[in-house]
Amino acid sequence: MKKADLLKEVAEKAQTTGKVADAVLVALTDTIIAETTAGNDIKVPGLGTFKPVVKAARTGINPATKEKITYPEKAGIKFKIEKGFSTRFVEKVSLKELKKATKK
């Protein structure tokens, strides 16, 4: 689903305009970024929790040259889906249709 499709769907379900839906999506994204950059977890009710993390430095290997590469530590975000969301998804999904849709 592309952004335009998402905004149209959200606007219809919320009985509002695409501009309002876009403003809400932008505000939600900006808030998540601001809070996680400040080191705070942010829970979106019914969806899940965004948690800022520091990924440790690690060593890898270049598959072409077999040379060792050191990757520095970096910031990242983990997302943990809320159990209620997962349960609602499992209840509504048809495994056969999902397999067919994901093969595209």
N, C-alpha and C positions, 0 to 999 in steps of 0.2 A: 504494500500500500504506500502510495506516495503522499507527500505532505498535503497536496491539494485535496486528495481523496479523504484523508484523515480529517482535515478541517471541515469538509462538506458533511461528513458523517457526524462529527461532534456537533456542528451547528444544527443539524436536523434533530438530533437526539436532545439537545439542550433548548430547542426551539428559539434559536437566536440566529444571528448573521455569521457569515464566514469571517468578517472582520473581527467580531467579538471573539470568536473561537480562536482566531490567529493570535489576538492579543493575550488571551488566556494561556495558550501554548507557549508563547514567547516569555510571558511572566513566570510560568512554571519552570521553564528551562533556566531562565536567568536566576531564579531563586535557588534552584538546585545547585547551580554552578557557584553562586555566591556563598551558600552555606557550606558546601563541601570544601571549597577552597579555604574557608575559615577553619576547617577541621571538624565541622559538625556533621553528624549523621542527619539525614532527612528522610522521614517516613511519609510516603504518599499513601494515605489510607485506601485500602482496596487494591493496591498495586504492589508495593514493596518498599524496601529501604535502600537508599544510596549511602554508602559508607566510604569516606576517603581512606586510602591506605598508602603506605610507602612500600614499594616493591624493592626487595633487597637486590644489591649488586649480584651479578652472576657471571659465570664463565660459560661460553658457548664455543662451538667449533664451526668454522667455515667449511661447508661440505665440499666445496670445489678444491680448496687448498689444504684442508685439514689443519689449518692454522687456528690456534686458540684465540678467542676474542673475549674481551672483558666488557660486559654491559654494565653501565653505572646504575646506581639505584635511581628510581624515578617514582613520581607520584602517579596514583591511579585511583580508580573508583571501582568498588565492588557493588553489585546489585543483588540483593536477596529478595526473591519473589515472595509475596505474602501467601501464606497457606490458603487463605480464603480464595484468592485469585486462582491459584493452582487447582483447587478443588472445583471451582466453577468452570474452569477450562476443561478439566477431565470429564465433568458431567455433560458438557455440551458437545464435545468433539466426537466426530465419527472417525475412528482410526483409519478406516478404508479411504475416506475422503481426504484426510490429512496426508496420508502417504501419497495419494494421487496428486494433491496440490503441491507438495514439496518436491516433486520430481521435475518441476518446470525448470 
